[in-house]
């Protein structure tokens, strides 16, 4: 998205290579060519060199080198120390040291300005924001390496004895811009193993890349034109425009994020490296809880395994559980530590998404609030539908639940999209009170012309087709099983749509996609 600056206090890595540029395409072609030409025992070295090049692209400084070395050496050395020690106290001690170093570096590089801004607002001070540089993907590789150390401490994996292989696990280039989260035990064999070129795997991977680029440039960026136009002039548009823009931003975010994941998954599939899926038709979800089981799946799984469950099972929460049961009864008491653990986890999710209160509210606290309300109001909903004799499994009721879930998530994304909390509140207010203009929705002044309007409609229809086909299995299977005429017709439609109506133009920077820099 060309013109979005989510927050003045957010920090993104400056040196990143966009997934939707010819530079990245050329980079991948070169990497894949060398990867399959070199002796198979050296393939992981090709991945390491290309990953380090991607990591330091446009950002090769002494400070960024030190940053990367701190995380790599900490993970490597602490991992071996944890494994070598039989004493659990020493294992935990080393684990804490490793987490403090990696997490401390992340907090300083990404969240120090959030802390400074908060201090300035609370105490009316004027401390200057910290100017610092960081590598792309710091939020991803920091948590990945923390989970690596925790898994060693738990005994589920062995520490990697080759520091260069450890560095590859941390810096594997496809995942640095937008995930998904990887686990060492699940990817080590593919990452360090040898792979022959496979035609079937290659064409499936290329098709997924093509679909991903189509999602980002044709659907996401075209919807972004409408969203940016309306959000850029809130006083000039009526409430219906602002409401539609809020709904469309959710789709824009989804196609941007899932499209980049498709590109990543496709490239890895060509190389024979299997990554975990990150989306599962989230707009089919009937509740916010289900929505987050389908959206950014690997982040949710990481936080549950390494934050939520350990926190819920901690001595403090167990003691709180006993105290609450004694005071409030078993049914109510057991929910207090559950909700407290959820609140902590969702606050951390909000913080992880960015160093601004808009993220903490939109991606964190509101999601917790929705889940809390769903859990506690479900008995009321069951009672009402029973009294009204409404079939909860009927198509109509399921559709109502899905629309409600979509609206709730879109509401929370108003904060995610806004630069400041005050702007998010202005957007919400505009939806309900700003009805001065009587302009119809499809008025051409929102677009650059009639062609832009037609492309907008084409983007919406394309998304519906892709999602419907994906819901009943992998869309690629449906395409690749067709005869050669149908297959190549689909290829040409995707390619020419990207070339002709992909969102390019003066000032357009495809590198600034929504999930960049985490």
N, C-alpha and C positions, 0 to 999 in steps of 0.2 A: 504494500500500500504506500503510495508515493508520498502522501502528505500527512501521515499520522505521526505525531509525537506524543506518545501516551502519557508521559509525565516529565516535567522538568528535572525531577530528581531520580529518574530511572537511569541506570547505566547499562549500556550494551557494549559488547566487544566490537571494536572498530574494524578489525581485520577479518572479514568473513567472505566466503565465496558463495554467491547466490546459487540455489539449485535450479533456477530457471533462466540461466544465461548461456550463451554460446561458449563462454569461457569455461563454465562447469562441464558442459557437454564435451568439449575438447579435452578437458582434464580427465574425464571418465574414460573416453576413448583411448587415450594414451595409457592410463593406468590398467585398463582391461587388456590392452594389447600386450603390454609388458608382462602382466600377471600370468597370462596363458602361454607366453613364449619362454620365460625363464624356467629352469629346472624346478620341479614342484616343491623341493625342499626349501627353495628360496622365496616361495610365494608370499609367505608371511612378512618377509623383509620388504618386499615391494609394497605391501599394505602399510607397513610401518613408515617407510619413507614418504609415501603419498599422503598418509594421515598427518605426519608432521608438517609437510608442505602446506596442506589444507589448514592445519591449526595455526600456522604462523603466517598465512597468506596476508600480505599488507600490514602485518603486525609483528614483525620480527625485530624486537628490541631486547635490551639487556633485562628489563623488568619482566617482560613476558616469558623470556627464557627461564628466569629465576622462578617465576610463578609455576611453570610447567614442571621444572626440576623438583620443586618442593613437594608437589603432589605425587610425582612418580617415585622419588626416593622415599618419601614417607610411607607410601603404600607398600613399596617393595621391602624395605627394611623392617617396618613394624609387622608386616604380614609374616615374615620369617621368624621374628622374635616371638610372636604369638604362638606360632606352630611349634617352635622348639621347646617352649616352657610347658611343663606339666602342671605347675601350680596355677590353679584357677585365678587366684588373687593377682598373680603377675600377668596372666593373660588379660585380665580385665584392665589392669594398670596400663599395659601397652596399648590396648584397644582405645582407652580413653585418651591417651596421648595422641594417637593417630587421628582420632575424630576431632580433637581440639585443634590440631594443626590444620587439617583440611577444611574443617568447618570455619575456623577462625579466618583463614585466607578468603574463603567465599564471603563471609560476612563483611570483611573489610572492603573487598573489591566491589561488592554488589549492593551492600546495604548500609554502608557508613553514612552516605548522604541522607538516607531516610532518618537515621538517628540524629544527625546534625539538624535537619529540617525540623524534626519534632522538638528538639531542645530550643531552637530559635522561636518556634511558635509558643511553647509553654512558658518560657522565661523572657520572651521579648528580647532575645539576644540577636547578634548578627554575625555568627560564626560563618566563615566561608566554607562552601562545599569543597570536598576533596576532589582534585582532578587526578584521575588515575586511568590506566589503560589495562585491559584484560583480554584474555583469549576468548574466542567464540566457544560457546558450549560449556562455560564454567559451571553452570547450575546442574548440567547433566553429568559431566565427568566427576564432579565432586561427590555427588550422591552415589554414583556408580562405584567409586573407589571406597567410600565409606561402607557400602554393603559388601564389598569384597573383603574388607577387614573383619566385619561382623561374621560373615560366613566362615572365615578361617577360625575365628574364636569359637563358633558353634560346632566346628568340626565337620561341616558339610563339604568343605573343599580343602585342597592342599595349597599352600602358598606357592606362587610361581617363582622358580629359582632363577629364571632368566629375566634380567631387568628390562631388556628390550622387548620381550614378549609382554611383560607387565605394562610397558609404555604403550604398546599396540592396543591392549585391552582398554586402556584409558582413552586413547585418542582415535580409535577407529572412525575414520572421517565421515562416513554416511550419517552417523547418528548425532554428530556434534551440533547441528543446527536446530533440530527439533525432535530428537529421540528416534526410536523408542528407548526406554530403559532396558539395559541388557544385564543378565546375570552371568557371572563367570562360568559357573558349572554348566550352563546351557549353551554357551557360545564357544568355549575354548577349543573343542574339537574341530569345529568349522573354521574358526579364526586361524588356528595354527596348522590345520591339516592341509593336504594337497588336493587339488581339484582339477579335473579334466574339463575342457570345454564341452558343454552339452547343448546341442541345438535346441531341443525342446525347452530346456531351462532358460536359454537365451531369449527365445521369442516370447516366452511368458513374461520374463523380466522386462524386456523392451516394451511390451504392450502395457505393462503396469506403469512404467515410466511415462509413456505417452499419455495415458489416462491422467496421471498425476499432474503433468504439465498443463493439460487441458483444464483440469479443475482450477489450477492456480491462475493461469493467464486469461482463460476465457470466461470462467464462471466467477471466481472470487474477485478478480480485479474489476470485472464489469459491474458486479454488484457494488463494489467499492466506490465506483464513480457516483452512484446514487447516494450511498451512505455519506460519502465525503461532502457532496454538494449540500445535502440537507443539514448535516451536523456542522458544516462550516458557516451556515447562515440560519441559525435557529430562530431568529426573530422574523425571518422572511418567509417561513413556511408554517402552514397550519398544523394543528395537532395530528391530523391523519398522516401527513407526510413524515412527521417525527416518529410516529408509532410504526409506520411501515419501515422506516430506516432502522429502527431498533430491531425489528424482526429480521430484516435482511442482513444486519451485521452478524447475527448468529450464523446464518448460512454462509456469509463471507468468511467468517472465522473458521467454520468447519471445513469448507472446501479448500481454504488456504492451508490449514494444518493437515488435513487428511491427504490433500494433494501432495504436499511435501513428503509426507510419510510414504505415499505410493512411489514417489521417485526414489526414496531411500531404500525401500523394500525391493524395488525392481532391480536396482544396481547390485544390491547384495545377493539377490537370487541368481543373477547372471554369474556371479563369482562362486556360487554354491554355499553362501553363508546365510543361514536361516535366522531371521529376526522375528521376535514376537509381534503379533498383530496389536495395533493400538486403537482400532475402532471396530465397532460391531453394530452398525445401523443405530446410532444413538437416538435418532428422531422417532424410532419405534418404541422408545421407552415410555412406560405408563406412569412412572414416578421419577423423582429426582434421584433417588437411591439407585434405581435401575439405570437411569441415564448415565451415572458416573461409573457403572459397571461396563458401560459400552463406550464411554468417551475417555480418551487418554488412559487406556486400560493399564498400561505398564506403570504409570505414575501411581495410580490407585493401589496396585498390587505392591509396589515398593513401600509406600507409606503404611499400608496395613501390616506388612511383614516386619518392618524395621522400626515403626513408630507406634502404631495403634495397639497391636497385640502385646508387645513388650510393655507398653505403658499400662494397659488394662490388667496385665498379670503382675505388675510391680507390687512391692510390699505396701507402698502408700495406698494404692488403689484397693488392694485387698483389705487393708485396715479400714479404709473409708467405706467399703462395701459392708463390712460387719457393723460399723457404727450406724450407718444409714438404715440397715435392716432392723436394728434394735429400736431406732427412733421412729421410723416411718413405715415399718412393715416390710416383709420380704419382697412384695411386688413392686413397690415404689423404691425401696432402698437400693435394689440391685441396679436400677437405671441411673442413679446418680453418678457412679464411677464410669458407666458406659457413656453417658452424655458428656461428662467432663473430658474423657479421653477423645471423644469425637470432636469436641470443641478445640482441643489442643491440636489435633491432627489437621482439622480444616483451617485453623489459623496458620499453621505451617504451610499448607498448600497455597494459601493466599500470599504469604510472604515469599514462597519459592517462585511464584509467577512474576514477581517484580518488586522492586523496592519502593512501593508507593501504596498509600492507603486505599486507592481505587482498586488495586488488586486484592488487598487483604479483605475488603468488603465484598467485591464482586465474585472472586474465585474462592473465597474462604468462608467468611461469616454468614453470608446469605445462603450458601449451600447447606451449611449446618442448620440454619434456621428452618429451611424448607424441609430437611429430613426430620428434624425434631417435630415439626408440625404434622408431617405425614404420619409419623409413628404414633403420635398421640391423638390425632383426629381420625385415624382409620376406623376405630370402633364406632365413631359417630357416623362416618360415611356408610359403614355396613348397615347400621341401624336404619338410616334414612332410606337407602336403596331397598332394604327389606320391606319397610313400611309402604314404599311406593311401588313395590313389586317390580323393581328394575333388575334385569338380568345383568350382572356385573361382567359376564363374559360375552355379552352381545357386541356386535360390531359398533353400534352407536356409542355404548358406554366406553369401550376401548378407545374409540376415536376421541371422545371427550377427554379422557385421561391423557392421551398423547398431546392433544392441543394444550391442555392445562400445563403439562410438563414443559412444553416448548415455550409457552408464554412466561412461565416462571424463570426458566433459564435465560430467555432473552432479556427479561427485566434485570437479572443480575449482571448480564453482559453490558448493560448501559454503563455500569461503573468500570468494567474492564476496558471499555472503549474510551471513556472520558479521560482527559488529561488530569483533572482534579475532581475531588468529591463535589465541590460546588458546581462544577459543570455538569456532573451526572444528575444532581438535583434539579438543575435548570432544564435538562432534557426531560426528566420525569414530569416536571411542572408543565413544560410545553406541550406534552402529550394531552394533558387534561384541560388546560386553560387557554391555550393559544389557538383559537379558532376564528381569527379575524379575517384571514383570507379564505376565499371560497373556490380556490383553484382545484380543478379535478385532478385525480392522481396521475393520470397519463398525460397531463399537460406537457407539451414538448420542451418547455423552458428548463425542465429538470435535466434534460439530456442535451447533447450537442447537436441533435438533429433526429430525423425520423429513423435513419439507419441505426443510430445508437439505441433507440427505443426497441427496434426489432432485435438487435443483438442482445439487449437486456432480457427480452422475452425468451429468446433462444437459449440463453444461459440458464434460466429457470427451468425450462422444459428439459434441457440436457441433464441437469442435476436430478430431476424426478426420475428420468429414464435410468440413469446410472444407479440410483438408490434402490429402485424397484427391482432391477435385475440383480443387484448385489444381495438383496434381501433373501433371494431364493438360491443362493450359492455364489461362487466367485464369477463375476461378470466375464472374466477372461475365458472361462470354460465355455460359456455360451457363444462367445465370438470365435474362439479357435476351433470349435467343433463344426462350424458352418463351412460351406463349400468355399472354394478359393475366391469366387466372385464377391460373395458377401463379406468375407474376411477383408479383402483388399478395399472394398467400398468403405468399410468402417475405418480402416487405416487412413485412407485418403481424407475422409471427413474429419478425423481428428487432426491430421497434419495440416490440412488447409485451413481448418478453423483456427488453429493456433497461429498460423502464419498470417492469416488475413484479418481475423477479428480478435486476436490476442491483444491484451491491453498494453500496447506500446505507445510511445509518443514523447514529445519534448518534456523533459523534467521527470519522466517516469523512471523509477529506480526499482527494479524487481528484487533487488537484494533486501529491501526493507519489508520482508514479509512478517506476519504478525508474531510468530513464535521464534523469530531470530534472536540469538544471543543468550538463550537460557542454558 
